[in-house]
Amino acid sequence: MPSVLDLWSAMTKLPQGKRLFSIAFARRAPYFATIRPRFVDIRPNHASLVIPKRRAVHNHIGTVHAIALCNGLE
């Protein structure tokens, strides 16, 4: 099975590759689908992603929910 880095390298060569990778990653790990992460960069020992600011990632006091942040950090 190819590594995440290998998949990232292959998919970013395609048009809309980062977007497709983000969607595929969220489908593979369903709990990621709730935060809809957008991967910006992946390289050895590094990953950058954006969690869109939307109501689903906020808690009852209007701040980003801790679990949403944990999903992004994972």
Backbone as a ProteinNet text record, in pm:
[ID]
protein_1_A
[PRIMARY]
MPSVLDLWSAMTKLPQGKRLFSIAFARRAPYFATIRPRFVDIRPNHASLVIPKRRAVHNHIGTVHAIALCNGLE
[TERTIARY]
85.2	0	89	62.8	144.9	127.2	231.9	224.8	145.1	107.3	33.5	117.1	246.4	334.2	338.7	341.9	341	211	100.3	-29	-36.9	13	14.2	96	214.2	301.7	234.6	168	101.6	-19.3	-97.9	-222.4	-199.6	-95.9	-74	-24.9	10.2	47.7	-75.4	-190.6	-316.4	-378.2	-459.8	-536	-629.2	-640.1	-722.9	-676.4	-549	-496.3	-504.1	-474.4	-482	-625.1	-717.7	-859.6	-903.5	-865.4	-900.4	-838.8	-714.7	-649.3	-725	-763.5	-836.1	-968.2	-1039.5	-1167.3	-1144.4	-1046.7	-1017.9	-973.7	-893	-846	-962.6	-1054.1	-1170.5	-1262.8	-1269.1	-1352.3	-1288.8	-1157.4	-1086.8	-1095.8	-1090.7	-1102.6	-1229.1	-1344.1	-1472.1	-1482.4	-1414.5	-1424.4	-1361.6	-1276.7	-1221.7	-1326.3	-1424.3	-1527	-1605.3	-1614.5	-1690.8	-1623.3	-1490.2	-1421	-1382.5	-1394.1	-1361	-1223.4	-1118.5	-984.8	-941.7	-860.1	-801.1	-649.1	-588.5	-444.2	-372	-271.2	-195.1	-59.1	6.1	139.1	163.4	226.9	270.9	411.6	499.2	636.5	683.1	797.8	840.5	839.2	775.4	765	693.4	608.4	537.9	408	303.6	176.6	110.1	59	-14.8	-154	-253.4	-390.6	-469.1	-579.7	-668.2	-801.7	-855.3	-989.1	-1079	-1170.3	-1256.3	-1339.1	-1353	-1432	-1579.5	-1646.9	-1789.2	-1855.8	-1983.6	-2056.8	-2029.7	-2012.4	-1993.7	-1866.7	-1768.5	-1644.8	-1642.3	-1750.7	-1758.1	-1838.2	-1805.7	-1879.8	-1988.7	-2049.9	-2163.1	-2125.8	-1996.5	-1956.7	-1892.5	-1895.9	-1850.2	-1703.1	-1629.8	-1489	-1476.8	-1361.8	-1340.4	-1337.1	-1412.3	-1423.4	-1290.1	-1253.5	-1126.3	-1111.4	-1218.5	-1209.5	-1181.4	-1234.3	-1203.1	-1053.9	-997.3	-852.7	-772.5	-817.1	-747.7	-749.6	-862.2	-869.4	-768.6	-757.1	-660.6	-516.9	-490.5	-355.5	-317.5	-416.7	-389.1	-335.1
-118.5	0	123.8	217.6	339.1	424.7	497.4	586.6	712	784.6	909.8	1005.9	1010.8	1099.5	1060.2	930.6	884.6	923.5	904.3	942.5	1092.7	1171.6	1317.8	1357.6	1298.8	1331.8	1298.9	1186.3	1146.3	1234	1262.1	1336.2	1484.3	1543.9	1688.1	1717.3	1614.7	1634.5	1651.8	1614.3	1624.7	1763.5	1807.2	1929.7	1908.2	2004.6	1994.9	1880.6	1842.9	1730	1746.5	1866.2	1888.5	1873.4	1924.5	1913.3	1767.8	1694.6	1553.1	1472.9	1502.9	1433.6	1459.1	1583.5	1618.2	1543.6	1535	1463.5	1314.1	1257.3	1114.3	1082.7	1168.6	1147	1149.1	1242.9	1253.1	1132.3	1075.9	956.5	833.6	829	714.2	715.9	831.9	849	932.6	868.5	940.1	1054.3	1045.3	1154.3	1282.6	1274	1393.4	1464.8	1390.7	1451.3	1558.9	1548.9	1647.8	1784.2	1787.6	1916.4	1965.3	1877.8	1910.5	1975.5	1903.7	1963.8	1984	2085.5	2110.9	2105.3	2003.5	1987.1	2086.9	2149.4	2251.4	2197.3	2122.3	2070.3	1946.8	1847.1	1728.6	1696.9	1678.6	1635.3	1556.3	1492.5	1410.5	1490.6	1435.3	1494.4	1629.3	1655.4	1783.9	1768.1	1829.3	1837.2	1969	2038.7	2163.1	2144.5	2184.5	2179	2294.4	2322.8	2430.5	2369	2412.3	2371.8	2493.8	2483.5	2598.4	2640.7	2770.9	2823.4	2813.6	2717.2	2697.5	2659.5	2665.2	2639.2	2499.2	2401.1	2262.4	2240.9	2329.8	2311.8	2399	2470.8	2555.1	2488.2	2524.2	2473	2572.6	2547.9	2629.2	2772.3	2799.5	2936.4	3010.2	2947.4	3015.5	3001.1	2919.2	2895.9	2763	2740.9	2614.9	2501.4	2397.9	2283.4	2210.5	2168.7	2100.5	1974.5	1900.6	1778.5	1810.6	1920.6	1961.7	1989.8	2056.2	2082.8	1954	1862.4	1733.2	1656.6	1658.5	1590.7	1651	1782.6	1847.8	1813.3	1805.7	1773.8	1628.8	1542.2	1400.2	1374.2
0	0	0	-90.9	-96.9	28.7	61.1	176.9	141.8	244.9	224.9	140.9	167.5	91.6	-56	-83.5	-223.1	-293.1	-223.7	-281.2	-304.9	-209	-223	-345.5	-359.5	-472.6	-605.5	-612	-736.4	-766.2	-665.6	-689.1	-715.5	-657.1	-678.9	-820.1	-894.3	-1034.7	-1122.9	-1069.3	-1144.4	-1126	-1223.5	-1200.7	-1081.1	-995.3	-874.5	-782.9	-792.5	-717.1	-566.7	-515.4	-370.7	-322.1	-398.9	-362.9	-364.2	-468.4	-477.6	-364.4	-329	-218.2	-88.5	-64.7	57.6	67.7	-42.9	-44.2	-20.8	-88.7	-73.1	69.6	128.1	264.8	362.7	345	433.2	417	298.6	278	341.5	343.1	401.6	553.8	613.2	757.8	782.1	798.9	801.2	902.5	1016.3	1113	1060.4	959.2	896.3	811.1	762.9	677.1	751.2	883.4	959.4	961.8	947.6	949.3	810.3	709.4	570.2	556.3	594	585.3	440.2	418.8	287.9	305.4	247.9	261.8	172.1	228.8	157.9	116.1	205.6	178.4	263.8	204.6	278	231	326.2	299.4	420.9	416.3	530.7	661.8	761.9	895.6	898.6	800.2	793.8	715.7	765.3	692	728.7	630.3	652.2	595.2	674.1	625.8	682.9	618.2	658.6	697.3	810.4	851.6	828.1	730.9	701.9	823	840.2	950.7	912.3	975.4	951.4	1083.3	1086.7	1210	1265.4	1179.1	1222.5	1304.8	1294.3	1371.3	1497	1523.8	1642.6	1754.1	1875.9	1990.8	2031.6	2144.8	2189.3	2229.5	2252.7	2288.2	2171	2052.4	1931.6	1898.1	1972	1938.6	1866.7	1803.9	1732	1833.7	1804.2	1893.8	1904.1	2024	2047.4	1964.1	1943.8	1864.7	1717.7	1668	1531.1	1517.4	1617.4	1614.8	1625.2	1711.2	1725.1	1594.2	1524.6	1394.6	1297.6	1298.6	1210.7	1248	1377.2	1422.1	1401.1	1403.2	1385.2	1246.9
[MASK]
++++++++++++++++++++++++++++++++++++++++++++++++++++++++++++++++++++++++++

